[in-house]
């Protein structure tokens, strides 16, 4: 079960990531409950959560957005491997930052990365998932938080 | 700073090793650090490779991620300090809880920088490390 204040932690983490790493703020929408299958973009970075909470946090974004993000980060390698690296790093950074509020028992895995728009997303039955919409420049992405 | 730091054009120079499982982050740290006296001797993507590289290159300064496969950064810090107590280690991690920062310092790290970071924050943290 996720509380409003806990979701706020992820909203703030996402806001901070774009402000600092991309040097350009994103518009972060209000979280909403996910219904049905998760809609994902081409690249998805997944962090498994264990410890005092269990579940997943994932960041999913289209290639076009990741390309611009890499440019803003002064990166000049836009290969498939670099896109995978970036979505994993974004998911890792936002999840790791959440430990400021959740504490060290909020244990995060190393990132795993899924590609394609219909990957097998990890999901625990009975656990509600919240989608945090992210709009940055002309692109849309999502952070999905699904925790016990 | 270690007695192994070398003189270069009258200035001391320091060997730098970067440890992070993200290629993007390793390149970012290499590109953004602005210290002429730092010479990059190698990069590693996990603690096991970092230990091996450390033994071969004997760096004076290390930037260390924490969440990595095979061997995490906390364990790696302890092992590096056991090999070379004078090594200066800057943790660069997304893990933002105080307990983790304290544990890293207790293992022998000398500084802690949270991801995401600006170039200025990185250079200030490295400057503090080499002071």
Interface residues (C-beta under 8 A of the other chain):
Chain A: X16 X17 X20 X21 X70 X73 X74 X75 X77 X81 X82 X85 X86 X88 X89 X92 X93 X94 X95 X96 X97 X98 X99 X100 X102 X103 X104 X106 X108 X109 X110
Chain B: X21 X22 X23 X24 X25 X27 X28 X31 X67 X68 X69 X93 X94 X95 X96 X97 X99 X100 X114 X115 X116 X117 X118
